[in-house]
Amino acid sequence: MSVHRYTQLTYTESNEHLENPNRGFVLQNSGKALSFSPLTVEDLNEYREEYGLTVHWRQYVLDRFRKRGLTTSFMKKIRADMEVVRSAKFTIVLRFMYTDAMPRNKKAPYGDATKDWMIDHIDQLTPIFTDYEDVIDVVQAGFIGVWGEWYYTTHFGDPAVYDPLTLQQWKDRGEVLEALLNSIPNSISVQVRTPKFKRMIFDTVATTEEEMKKHGNKSRIGHHNDCFLASSTDFGTYDDKSVEYPYMQADTKYTVMGGETCALSADAPKSRYKCPTATKELRELHFSYLNQDYHEDVINSWKKDGCFDDIHRHLGYRLVLKKAILPNRLYQGGKFCFYLQLMNMGYAAPIKQKTVNIMLRDKTSGDLYSVGLKYDLKTWVPGNAIIVHNAVYVPKDLPTGAYEMLLAIKDAVSPDSSDYNILLANTNGVPERKKGLNNLKHDVTVGDNTEAGSSSCPQLKWADPQSESVYNRVHVM
């Protein structure tokens, strides 16, 4: 038996890009009802291979259905797209709209449907949202107005006529949003186009961690900024930036943020779109995804100035294993104690629910044994140490022998698909990319149950002069 019952390990952060799920740059395209172009596995595979993408942004233009229900054939096309997403092991950001073209006179009618038709269409889409919960990252509020951005709209307050909106117009918008929230599984968030929309429909107080844990509608409402960095107000994204920007910093800590750029900075400061401001605000606003296809001038400036790759690495979460205290020997029926410390070096917490699993892999047979742990990864916000520790019992029938220790962070809805597992940003083979596992670089021996009584847990704290007899320090390069 080893003199040391536990080993303390430290790990080294990697600078590599990881194709982790539910985060990163995205590409965007549309499926128009009048001229439908389907998604293909080949295209998504190309996006992954060429750009390292795992998320796609898909917009559906319901231009045939402003005054009638969605047809079975059209919904089959959406389902076929979702099957493609699932087959390619991608996830998707969705938006529905009735028009993606602005009238020349910028006046009503703009081409969107009435509230009643919108709610009927949302009800029709509910089974699709439910059946493809595993691949849908977020649904943007959409439906209302040109591009589904809730601004140029015929029936919910034409900006050329109403300023400010009436109470009834806010009520109507809230009813569409509520219908969408009710139609989508709780694991999926909805994003609104500007902070004003959430602040008017809910309240002006940013989402707290306690609200997020309750999974109420307020905490399920995130944000998308489709003119990020385009002007001092991001082309009207902010009504009062002195109030709304601090609100967004706090609210997006626990809600989903994404979007795209739309132009070079139109007013002072002209350099607003450049790397220093871009990386600062992406981090402060906790962006999980961003369209890399638009605006080309902005994206190309990031590539030229050298921050594009850094942004791609840090959009969403980027989990790094820092330290671990792991046992050297376990016993059938005895306690299995462990302590891991991680850091989230990305811009945001994970946006989908995951399960944390400590695993043992038999070094002879390769068989895996796993124990699942309950952690809410939406609390794994950037900047705080993340502690994963527990004391569980070893199965009495676990075969004796030598095992590798691993960590698997699996998708809660699709735990059997390793493509949706989270890899850690560490060197030395910690992430096993093809298997979706993280090797803790530590072996443990499992003995028979006659020795189980000797496996009680010590107080698991970092090694200090008083506990040198317990720990043997190892550095993993």
TORLO-220192 format. One line per 10 residues: number of its first residue (from 1); their letters; for each residue x negated, y, z of C-alpha. Coordinates in steps of 0.1 Angstrom, whole numbers, plus 5000, padded with zeros to 4 digits. Layout:
REM TORLO-220192
NUM	a	X Y Z  ...
***
This chain:
REM TORLO-220192
1	msvhrytqlt	5000 5000 5000  4987 5035 4992  4975 5056 5020  4996 5085 5008  5033 5080 5008  5040 5110 4985  5022 5128 4958  5025 5165 4951  5021 5174 4914  5018 5207 4897
11	ytesnehlen	5026 5211 4860  5015 5235 4832  5039 5255 4811  5039 5251 4773  5042 5278 4747  5058 5255 4721  5092 5260 4705  5117 5234 4717  5148 5225 4697  5170 5225 4728
21	pnrgfvlqns	5208 5225 4724  5232 5254 4729  5207 5282 4724  5184 5300 4700  5186 5317 4666  5216 5308 4645  5227 5311 4609  5263 5322 4600  5287 5314 4572  5324 5314 4565
31	gkalsfsplt	5351 5289 4555  5378 5309 4537  5412 5293 4534  5416 5307 4499  5381 5295 4487  5369 5270 4512  5332 5260 4513  5326 5231 4537  5297 5226 4560  5273 5197 4551
41	vedlneyree	5250 5176 4572  5223 5183 4546  5225 5221 4552  5224 5217 4590  5195 5193 4588  5176 5218 4566  5183 5246 4592  5168 5224 4619  5138 5213 4599  5130 5247 4584
51	ygltvhwrqy	5139 5271 4612  5141 5249 4643  5178 5257 4648  5204 5237 4668  5234 5260 4668  5255 5272 4639  5279 5302 4637  5310 5294 4617  5338 5318 4609  5372 5307 4595
61	vldrfrkrgl	5391 5333 4575  5428 5325 4577  5436 5346 4547  5464 5322 4534  5482 5321 4568  5491 5357 4578  5528 5349 4577  5530 5311 4580  5516 5282 4600  5483 5265 4593
71	ttsfmkkira	5486 5236 4569  5476 5201 4578  5451 5201 4549  5434 5232 4562  5431 5218 4597  5416 5186 4582  5389 5208 4566  5381 5223 4600  5380 5188 4616  5357 5177 4588
81	dmevvrsakf	5333 5206 4596  5333 5196 4632  5324 5160 4623  5295 5174 4603  5283 5194 4633  5285 5163 4655  5268 5141 4629  5239 5167 4626  5236 5169 4664  5243 5206 4662
91	tivlrfmytd	5266 5227 4683  5287 5256 4670  5300 5291 4677  5335 5297 4663  5355 5327 4652  5388 5329 4635  5400 5360 4615  5425 5369 4588  5403 5392 4568  5367 5399 4563
101	amprnkkapy	5372 5429 4540  5378 5465 4549  5405 5484 4529  5389 5512 4509  5409 5539 4527  5401 5523 4561  5438 5525 4570  5465 5500 4578  5476 5475 4567  5442 5459 4574
111	gdatkdwmid	5453 5423 4567  5456 5407 4601  5486 5388 4614  5512 5396 4640  5508 5386 4677  5534 5358 4673  5517 5342 4643  5483 5344 4661  5496 5326 4691  5512 5300 4669
121	hidqltpift	5479 5294 4651  5460 5292 4683  5485 5266 4695  5480 5246 4663  5442 5247 4668  5443 5234 4704  5438 5197 4695  5407 5206 4675  5393 5226 4704  5400 5196 4727
131	dyedvidvvq	5387 5169 4704  5354 5187 4697  5347 5201 4732  5313 5184 4730  5300 5205 4700  5318 5238 4706  5295 5262 4725  5318 5292 4725  5348 5306 4707  5348 5343 4699
141	agfigvwgew	5381 5361 4706  5385 5369 4669  5420 5368 4653  5427 5406 4658  5415 5430 4632  5391 5431 4603  5363 5405 4610  5382 5395 4641  5365 5424 4660  5396 5438 4676
151	yytthfgdpa	5392 5473 4660  5407 5479 4626  5440 5462 4632  5475 5466 4619  5495 5454 4649  5474 5460 4680  5466 5497 4677  5453 5512 4645  5422 5533 4654  5433 5559 4628
161	vydpltlqqw	5465 5564 4648  5460 5553 4684  5433 5567 4706  5435 5556 4733  5456 5524 4730  5490 5522 4746  5497 5500 4776  5518 5477 4753  5489 5473 4728  5465 5463 4757
171	kdrgevleal	5492 5439 4769  5495 5423 4734  5457 5419 4732  5457 5403 4766  5484 5378 4756  5464 5367 4725  5432 5363 4747  5452 5344 4773  5466 5320 4747  5431 5313 4734
181	lnsipnsisv	5417 5307 4769  5446 5283 4776  5441 5264 4744  5404 5257 4750  5388 5233 4775  5374 5250 4806  5339 5240 4796  5340 5264 4767  5338 5302 4770  5355 5329 4749
191	qvrtpkfkrm	5335 5361 4739  5349 5395 4733  5334 5421 4710  5329 5450 4735  5326 5453 4773  5357 5476 4772  5379 5448 4762  5371 5426 4792  5371 5456 4816  5405 5467 4804
201	ifdtvattee	5422 5433 4804  5406 5420 4836  5388 5445 4858  5357 5467 4859  5338 5445 4884  5311 5422 4868  5315 5385 4872  5299 5371 4904  5284 5337 4910  5313 5327 4932
211	emkkhgnksr	5338 5336 4904  5317 5316 4879  5317 5285 4901  5355 5286 4902  5357 5286 4863  5385 5311 4862  5394 5330 4831  5374 5361 4841  5342 5340 4843  5350 5323 4810
221	ighhndcfla	5350 5356 4792  5316 5365 4777  5304 5390 4751  5291 5393 4716  5274 5424 4703  5275 5424 4665  5256 5457 4661  5228 5451 4686  5203 5479 4686  5219 5497 4657
231	sstdfgtydd	5223 5530 4674  5223 5546 4709  5258 5531 4714  5252 5500 4691  5277 5514 4666  5305 5519 4692  5299 5487 4712  5296 5510 4743  5321 5537 4751  5301 5549 4781
241	ksveypymqa	5267 5532 4781  5257 5547 4814  5285 5526 4830  5289 5497 4806  5253 5487 4802  5247 5481 4839  5280 5462 4839  5268 5440 4810  5235 5433 4827  5254 5420 4857
251	dtkytvmgge	5283 5403 4839  5262 5384 4814  5241 5368 4842  5270 5344 4846  5288 5347 4813  5278 5339 4777  5261 5366 4755  5252 5365 4718  5256 5383 4685  5236 5399 4657
261	tcalsadapk	5219 5431 4646  5236 5451 4618  5213 5480 4609  5181 5498 4616  5186 5523 4644  5208 5551 4631  5200 5578 4656  5174 5587 4683  5154 5569 4692  5147 5556 4656
271	srykcptatk	5125 5528 4670  5153 5513 4691  5155 5482 4669  5118 5474 4673  5102 5446 4695  5097 5465 4728  5133 5475 4731  5147 5443 4715  5129 5420 4739  5137 5441 4769
281	elrelhfsyl	5174 5443 4762  5177 5406 4751  5164 5397 4785  5184 5422 4804  5216 5412 4787  5209 5375 4789  5213 5366 4752  5218 5329 4744  5220 5331 4706  5214 5356 4678
291	nqdyhedvin	5220 5356 4641  5186 5354 4623  5201 5361 4589  5214 5396 4596  5203 5423 4596  5173 5414 4574  5154 5446 4579  5156 5442 4617  5146 5405 4617  5118 5412 4593
301	swkkdgcfdd	5104 5439 4615  5104 5415 4644  5084 5390 4623  5060 5417 4612  5054 5430 4647  5050 5396 4662  5080 5391 4686  5103 5369 4665  5088 5336 4676  5088 5348 4712
311	ihrhlgyrlv	5124 5357 4710  5133 5323 4695  5115 5306 4724  5133 5326 4750  5169 5330 4737  5191 5311 4762  5174 5290 4788  5138 5278 4788  5132 5255 4818  5097 5249 4831
321	lkkailpnrl	5087 5222 4857  5064 5238 4882  5059 5214 4910  5071 5180 4923  5068 5159 4955  5074 5123 4944  5071 5089 4963  5044 5065 4956  5064 5035 4967  5101 5026 4970
331	yqggkfcfyl	5119 4996 4984  5150 4978 4974  5178 4993 4995  5156 5020 5009  5157 5057 5006  5144 5075 4974  5133 5110 4983  5122 5136 4957  5116 5173 4954  5113 5192 4921
341	qlmnmgyaap	5107 5229 4915  5116 5245 4881  5118 5280 4867  5140 5293 4840  5117 5314 4818  5144 5322 4792  5169 5350 4788  5199 5332 4802  5213 5303 4821  5225 5272 4802
351	ikqktvniml	5260 5279 4788  5274 5243 4789  5277 5219 4818  5249 5194 4821  5242 5165 4845  5208 5161 4862  5195 5125 4863  5164 5111 4881  5153 5080 4862  5130 5051 4867
361	rdktsgdlys	5116 5033 4836  5103 4998 4841  5067 4999 4828  5070 4963 4815  5105 4960 4801  5112 4997 4794  5146 4993 4811  5159 5026 4825  5176 5031 4859  5193 5064 4866
371	vglkydlktw	5209 5083 4894  5231 5113 4886  5230 5145 4907  5255 5173 4909  5241 5207 4900  5258 5236 4883  5233 5247 4857  5251 5280 4851  5235 5290 4884  5200 5283 4870
381	vpgnaiivhn	5196 5320 4861  5162 5334 4850  5139 5346 4877  5149 5323 4906  5131 5291 4917  5153 5261 4908  5151 5233 4934  5162 5198 4926  5159 5176 4957  5178 5147 4972
391	avyvpkdlpt	5176 5115 4991  5194 5086 4975  5193 5049 4980  5175 5024 4958  5198 4996 4945  5192 4964 4964  5189 4945 4932  5165 4968 4914  5137 4946 4901  5104 4950 4919
401	gayemllaik	5074 4963 4899  5059 4994 4885  5080 5023 4872  5075 5057 4855  5096 5086 4869  5116 5107 4845  5141 5136 4845  5170 5137 4821  5193 5167 4818  5223 5154 4799
411	davspdssdy	5253 5170 4784  5283 5165 4807  5307 5159 4778  5283 5137 4757  5259 5121 4781  5251 5093 4758  5238 5115 4730  5202 5123 4738  5201 5150 4711  5221 5172 4735
421	nillantngv	5196 5166 4764  5174 5195 4777  5137 5192 4773  5113 5210 4796  5087 5235 4784  5057 5217 4797  5024 5203 4783  5008 5169 4785  5037 5149 4771  5063 5159 4798
431	perkkglnnl	5090 5163 4771  5096 5131 4753  5112 5147 4723  5127 5118 4704  5142 5103 4736  5155 5135 4751  5137 5127 4784  5111 5145 4806  5083 5124 4819  5073 5135 4854
441	khdvtvgdnt	5039 5119 4849  5040 5098 4880  5043 5061 4886  5060 5045 4916  5060 5009 4928  5092 4992 4939  5088 4966 4967  5113 4941 4980  5139 4948 5006  5120 4932 5035
451	eagssscpql	5100 4965 5037  5130 4989 5032  5129 5002 5068  5096 5019 5062  5109 5042 5035  5125 5070 5055  5122 5105 5041  5097 5129 5056  5106 5166 5056  5098 5175 5020
461	kwadpqsesv	5079 5207 5021  5049 5219 5001  5017 5205 5013  4999 5225 5040  4970 5217 5064  4994 5199 5088  5008 5176 5061  4977 5165 5042  4982 5129 5054  5016 5128 5036
471	ynrvhvm	5006 5142 5003  4980 5136 4976  4977 5166 4953  4975 5160 4916  4974 5186 4888  4991 5177 4855  4974 5197 4827
***
